[in-house]
Amino acid sequence: MFAGVARHYDFLNHFLSLGTDILWRRATANTLAVDLARPESVVADLCCGTGDLSLALARRSAGQVVGVDFCHPMLARAREKSAGLPRLAFVEADALRLPFADDRFDAVAVAFGFRNLANYRHGLAEMYRILKPGGTVALLEFSRVRSAVIGPLFRFYFRRILPRLGGWISGDAASYRYLPDSVERFPDQDALVRLMQATGFINVRYRNLSWGVAALHVGSKPR
């Protein structure tokens, strides 16, 4: 499914979100600014897709950024976009079975890929494993809009209009029907906090973006 939409993925992300996905990724990179500023730091972007968050992180990083994804056509596009950035590398791997040593990364980030994992607890456990003690995890994901005014309007757009537009432009209607279905199944803001805490992360908190259309969850691994 992801391979099938790789060619249109970037355009549709920006078009269907009216460009707000760019701001959300920038907010994620800003959250990791302290980690990125250290020349010796190594930061992982899991489920990186075509590399938009990896690029946002690398442009702020004094150290190294590693983008990871299991979809080869997505990674091929990411590598094209990152040509000329020596601090950014890409690895083809499954986020549920990462080829990295324990305590390897200063920070781990995921943007709009975590909800696609087959097992959320296992995915969080892998993030926890590869993080250094004291390291930061940042999860940017679609979430719940709780506003009585904005919520119904957004849900109408997300369930009725976005799948039709995405399917028409990409030629793959099933992929864009999958998007709202996957968000409906995904834990809400508070449930994700509890999942992260159950994994062992501490100081877990979240910030709603665009009234909760997306939420940025942040936590750390105990020292």
C-alpha positions as CSV (number, residue, x, y, z in Angstrom):
1,M,0.0,0.0,0.0
2,F,2.7,2.5,1.0
3,A,4.8,1.6,-2.1
4,G,1.7,2.3,-4.3
5,V,1.3,5.9,-3.0
6,A,5.0,6.8,-2.7
7,R,5.0,8.9,-5.9
8,H,2.2,11.1,-4.8
9,Y,2.8,10.9,-1.0
10,D,4.5,14.3,-0.4
11,F,2.1,16.3,-2.5
12,L,-1.0,14.7,-1.0
13,N,0.3,15.2,2.6
14,H,0.7,18.9,2.0
15,F,-2.4,19.3,-0.1
16,L,-4.8,17.4,2.1
17,S,-3.5,19.1,5.3
18,L,-3.3,22.5,3.7
19,G,0.4,22.6,4.6
20,T,-0.1,22.2,8.3
21,D,1.8,18.9,8.3
22,I,4.9,20.9,7.6
23,L,4.3,23.0,10.7
24,W,3.6,19.9,12.8
25,R,6.9,18.3,11.8
26,R,8.7,21.5,12.5
27,A,7.2,21.5,16.0
28,T,8.6,18.0,16.5
29,A,12.1,19.0,15.4
30,N,11.9,22.0,17.8
31,T,11.0,19.7,20.7
32,L,14.3,17.8,20.1
33,A,16.4,21.0,19.7
34,V,18.6,20.3,22.7
35,D,19.4,16.8,21.5
36,L,20.0,17.9,17.9
37,A,22.4,20.7,19.0
38,R,25.0,18.4,20.3
39,P,27.7,17.5,17.7
40,E,27.9,13.9,19.1
41,S,24.2,13.2,19.1
42,V,22.5,10.5,17.0
43,V,18.8,10.8,16.4
44,A,16.5,8.2,14.7
45,D,13.4,9.0,12.7
46,L,11.4,5.7,12.6
47,C,8.7,5.0,9.9
48,C,10.3,7.9,8.1
49,G,8.5,7.4,4.8
50,T,9.8,9.9,2.2
51,G,11.9,11.6,4.8
52,D,10.2,14.9,5.6
53,L,10.7,14.7,9.3
54,S,14.3,13.3,8.8
55,L,15.0,16.4,6.7
56,A,13.6,18.7,9.3
57,L,15.7,17.1,12.0
58,A,18.9,17.0,9.9
59,R,18.6,20.7,9.0
60,R,18.7,21.5,12.7
61,S,21.2,18.8,13.7
62,A,24.9,19.2,14.6
63,G,25.1,15.4,14.8
64,Q,23.8,12.5,12.9
65,V,20.2,11.7,11.9
66,V,19.1,8.2,10.7
67,G,15.8,7.7,8.9
68,V,14.3,4.2,9.1
69,D,11.5,2.6,7.0
70,F,10.5,-0.8,5.7
71,C,9.1,0.5,2.3
72,H,11.8,0.6,-0.3
73,P,10.1,3.1,-2.8
74,M,9.5,5.5,0.1
75,L,13.2,5.3,1.1
76,A,14.3,5.8,-2.5
77,R,12.3,9.1,-2.6
78,A,13.8,10.1,0.8
79,R,17.3,9.5,-0.5
80,E,16.6,11.7,-3.6
81,K,15.3,14.5,-1.4
82,S,18.3,14.3,1.0
83,A,21.1,14.4,-1.5
84,G,23.8,16.8,-0.3
85,L,23.0,16.4,3.4
86,P,26.0,14.5,4.9
87,R,24.5,14.2,8.4
88,L,21.5,12.2,7.2
89,A,21.5,8.5,6.4
90,F,18.6,6.0,5.7
91,V,18.2,2.4,6.7
92,E,15.7,-0.1,5.3
93,A,14.3,-1.9,8.4
94,D,11.2,-2.9,10.3
95,A,10.4,-0.6,13.3
96,L,9.3,-3.7,15.2
97,R,12.7,-5.4,14.8
98,L,15.3,-2.6,14.6
99,P,18.9,-3.5,13.6
100,F,20.5,-1.3,16.3
101,A,22.2,-2.0,19.5
102,D,20.6,-1.1,22.9
103,D,21.1,2.4,24.2
104,R,22.2,3.7,20.7
105,F,20.3,6.9,20.1
106,D,20.0,10.2,22.0
107,A,16.4,10.7,20.6
108,V,13.8,8.8,18.6
109,A,11.1,10.5,16.6
110,V,8.1,9.2,14.6
111,A,5.7,11.2,12.5
112,F,2.5,9.7,11.3
113,G,3.9,6.2,11.2
114,F,3.4,4.8,14.7
115,R,-0.3,4.0,14.2
116,N,0.6,1.8,11.3
117,L,2.6,-0.6,13.5
118,A,1.0,-4.1,14.0
119,N,1.8,-3.9,17.7
120,Y,2.0,-0.6,19.5
121,R,3.5,-2.0,22.7
122,H,6.2,-3.8,20.8
123,G,7.0,-0.7,18.8
124,L,7.3,1.4,22.0
125,A,9.5,-1.3,23.6
126,E,11.9,-1.2,20.6
127,M,12.1,2.6,20.9
128,Y,12.8,2.3,24.6
129,R,15.5,-0.3,23.9
130,I,17.5,1.8,21.4
131,L,17.3,5.0,23.4
132,K,20.1,5.9,25.6
133,P,19.2,6.4,29.3
134,G,18.0,10.0,29.5
135,G,17.1,10.0,25.8
136,T,13.9,11.6,24.4
137,V,11.1,10.0,22.4
138,A,8.7,12.2,20.3
139,L,5.6,10.8,18.7
140,L,3.7,12.9,16.2
141,E,0.4,11.3,15.3
142,F,-3.2,12.0,14.3
143,S,-5.4,12.1,17.4
144,R,-8.8,13.2,18.6
145,V,-10.4,16.6,18.1
146,R,-12.6,17.2,21.1
147,S,-13.9,20.6,20.2
148,A,-17.7,20.6,19.9
149,V,-17.4,23.0,16.9
150,I,-14.2,21.9,15.1
151,G,-14.6,18.2,15.8
152,P,-17.6,17.4,13.7
153,L,-16.3,19.6,10.8
154,F,-13.0,17.9,10.8
155,R,-14.5,14.4,11.0
156,F,-16.7,15.1,8.1
157,Y,-13.7,16.3,6.0
158,F,-11.5,13.4,7.2
159,R,-14.0,10.6,6.6
160,R,-15.9,11.9,3.6
161,I,-13.8,14.4,1.6
162,L,-10.2,13.5,2.2
163,P,-10.5,9.8,1.1
164,R,-12.2,10.8,-2.2
165,L,-9.6,13.5,-2.9
166,G,-6.7,11.3,-2.0
167,G,-8.0,8.4,-4.0
168,W,-8.8,10.5,-7.1
169,I,-5.3,12.1,-7.2
170,S,-3.3,9.0,-6.3
171,G,-5.4,6.5,-8.2
172,D,-5.4,4.4,-5.0
173,A,-8.7,4.8,-3.2
174,A,-8.1,2.0,-0.8
175,S,-5.0,3.7,0.7
176,Y,-6.9,6.8,1.5
177,R,-9.8,4.9,3.0
178,Y,-7.3,3.2,5.2
179,L,-6.1,6.6,6.6
180,P,-9.3,7.6,8.6
181,D,-9.9,3.9,9.5
182,S,-6.4,3.7,11.0
183,V,-6.9,6.9,13.0
184,E,-10.2,5.7,14.4
185,R,-8.5,2.6,15.8
186,F,-5.6,4.5,17.2
187,P,-5.5,5.3,21.0
188,D,-6.5,8.9,21.9
189,Q,-4.1,11.3,23.6
190,D,-4.6,10.0,27.2
191,A,-4.5,6.4,26.2
192,L,-1.2,6.9,24.4
193,V,0.2,8.5,27.5
194,R,-0.7,5.4,29.5
195,L,0.9,3.1,26.9
196,M,4.1,5.1,26.9
197,Q,4.2,5.0,30.7
198,A,3.5,1.3,30.8
199,T,6.6,0.8,28.5
200,G,8.8,2.6,31.1
201,F,8.9,6.1,29.7
202,I,8.8,8.9,32.3
203,N,7.8,12.6,32.1
204,V,5.3,11.7,29.4
205,R,3.2,14.6,28.2
206,Y,1.4,15.7,25.0
207,R,0.6,18.9,23.1
208,N,-2.4,19.1,20.8
209,L,-1.7,20.6,17.4
210,S,-4.5,22.2,15.3
211,W,-7.2,21.5,18.0
212,G,-6.0,17.9,18.3
213,V,-6.0,16.9,14.7
214,A,-2.5,15.8,15.6
215,A,-0.8,15.4,18.9
216,L,2.8,15.5,19.9
217,H,3.7,13.1,22.7
218,V,7.0,13.4,24.4
219,G,8.7,11.2,27.1
220,S,12.1,10.1,28.2
221,K,14.0,7.0,29.3
222,P,15.1,7.0,32.9
223,R,18.8,7.6,33.5
